[in-house]
Amino acid sequence: MTNQNEQQSIEEIVRLAHKNGLMVNRESTQINETGMDFQVVFADDENGVPWVLRKPRRHDVIERAAAEGNALAFLRKHLSASVPDWRIHTPELIAYPRLDGIPAAGIDLEEKQYVWNMDHQPPSDHFVRSLAGILAELHGTDPAAAAEAGIEVLSPNNTRQSIAESMDNIKRELGVSDHLWRRWQKWISDDSYWPGFSALIHGDLHPAHMLIGKNQRVTGLLDWTEAKVADPAKDFVAYQMILGEKETVRLLMHYSEEGGRSWPGMQEHITEMEAAYPIDIAKFALQTKQDDHMEMAREALGLDK
């Protein structure tokens, strides 16, 4: 049941849809507040077609949405999995017809945990193999073509340098535990971990962004805000955080079978990238400057309250 604030948000998003010529049925609306960048409303149009309506939460999201739009236009031509087809894209509202399938998991905001719509202990073979195939296809797209489409491209050295700079900035702005800092510095300075190539990545791949269909096969991917050509290990980090190293090894095996490009230290690199995930949390907190995000960042960074 929606509260007053959610009702007001729904009314505002429906108004924006109507303003942009999309006549959605108010009675069909459902709101989803789990996203940190967008408020999302699901609604049917006058012909019964289901839509996803996304309203940016902050100004920095609007700026990054332009890059996401470029990525989606490119991916619809080069990726067999379904991705959103934005029909409305303004600073106030993004809207697209809802894709087939359901998320592999939703998020319970109160309990701060995933609510699964599939077998996950362990995931089915259909799920793992289909996800591996999509990732191999995504990472195998031509970086030069992605660059021509306006997608950001980071060389391996650029990626590594950017992470090192983020480490320094987080330490300066928020601090980090000595143990975590030493681990980060060992990882960032050891060439054996790092790939010698970049690939087009999703950048924020977790169960809520994976759509599944029949037999729990992955059919599409949502929320491409972080898409860029960068380190392919990034797309395995949330998977390992949620499902563990054993399942990540299994996914990587199928990824290689599907033609995914790997390197000798890839698994270890993913593990160290997971240990550096607090950097992403801290960067987000410094963007939003919200107290609950700052608290989450300090906890992840191993700092005393």
C-alpha positions, 0 to 999 in steps of 0.5 A: 500500500502506498503512503502519501509521499509515494502517492505524490511521487506517482501523481508527479510522474504520471503528470510528466508522462502526460506532458510528454504525450504518454497517456498512462492509466493512473489506476494501473500504477505501481511505484518502486523506490529501490533505485538510488538514482531514479524513482520508478513507476510502472504503468499501463498506457491507454492500449494496455501496454506496460511502461517503465517511467523513471524520474531522476532523483538528482541533477548528476543523474540527468547528466549521466543519462545522456551517456546511458542513452548512447549506450542503449542505442548501441546495445540494441544493435549489438546485443542479443539480450533485451535492453530498454528502448527509451521512447521519452528522454527529457531531463524530467522523465525517461520512459520505455515499454516494459521488457518481458521477464521479471527481475532475478531478485527485487530489493526489500528496502526495510530488510536491506536484502534481496527477495529472489524470484529464482533458485539461487542456492545455487542458481540453475544451470540455465541461469548461469549459462545464459548470463555467461553467454550475454556477458561474453557477447557484451564484452566481445563487442568492438570497443572502437565501435562503442567509442564511435557511438559516444560510449566512454572508453578507458584503457587498462592504464586509465582504469587502474589510474582512475581507481588509484585516484579514487582511493586517494580521494576517499582516504582524504575525504572520508578516511579508510581503515589501515587494513583495507588501505594496505590491501588496496595498495598491494592490489593496485601496484601488482601487475599480475592481477590486471587485464591488458585489455578493456571491454564494454561492460554493464558496470552495475550488474546485480540481480535486480538488473537481470531479467529472467524468463522461461527456465530462469534464463536471463533474457535482458539487462536493465539500468545501463547508467554505468556502461563504459569500455573498462575492466571486464572484471567489474561485471563479476564483482556484485555476483561474487559478493552476493553468490560467493566465490564458488559460484563465480568460478562456475560462471567464469567457466561458462563465460570462457566456454562462450568465448569470454576473454579471461586472463590468469589472475582474473578470479583473484582480481575479481576478489580484490575488486570486491574488497575495493567495492567500498570505493564505489559506495563512498563515491556515491555518498560523496555525490549525494551527501546524504547522512544515511549514505555517508554512514553506509560508506564509513561502515564499508570503509572500516571506520569507527562511528 
